Amino acid sequence: MKKYDPLRIEWDCRRGMLELDKVIMPFYKQYFDGLSEHKKEVFIRLLASTDLQLFSWFFNNGEINDPELREMVLEIQQKLSLTH
């Protein structure tokens, strides 16, 4: 079992766009602890994406080539009721 640095993850959840701050941080606070170890790793990988990529994926249905990241974006959208 990996040990995650919650302060580092919380810092990475803070984005430069208000819209993203209303998505990523609430998901982290509400759901991260309940994710499987693998999904936690995928979420942390997602945080390495740029704000523009994340905005495109969450709000403009931008194409995500990585299937694991695509699945994580969909899960976040569903849990936070962002799907149209």
C-alpha positions, 0 to 999 in steps of 0.5 A, spaced: 500 500 500 502 506 497 503 512 502 500 519 499 502 525 501 495 529 502 498 536 503 501 535 496 495 532 493 491 538 496 496 543 493 496 539 486 488 540 486 488 547 487 488 549 480 488 556 476 481 556 474 475 557 478 471 552 474 476 546 475 477 548 483 469 547 483 471 540 480 477 537 483 478 539 490 471 537 492 472 530 488 478 529 492 475 531 499 469 527 498 471 521 494 479 520 494 480 516 500 475 511 498 478 510 491 482 503 490 490 504 490 490 504 483 485 509 482 488 514 487 494 513 482 490 515 476 487 521 480 494 523 481 496 522 474 490 526 472 493 532 476 499 532 472 495 535 466 495 542 465 489 546 467 487 547 459 487 540 458 482 539 464 478 544 462 477 541 455 476 534 458 471 536 464 467 541 460 468 541 453 468 533 452 475 534 449 478 527 447 482 523 452 487 518 449 489 515 455 483 510 457 485 510 465 484 518 465 478 518 461 475 513 466 477 518 471 474 524 468 467 520 467 467 518 474 468 525 477 463 528 472 458 522 474 460 523 482 459 531 481 453 530 477 457 534 471 454 530 465 450 533 461 
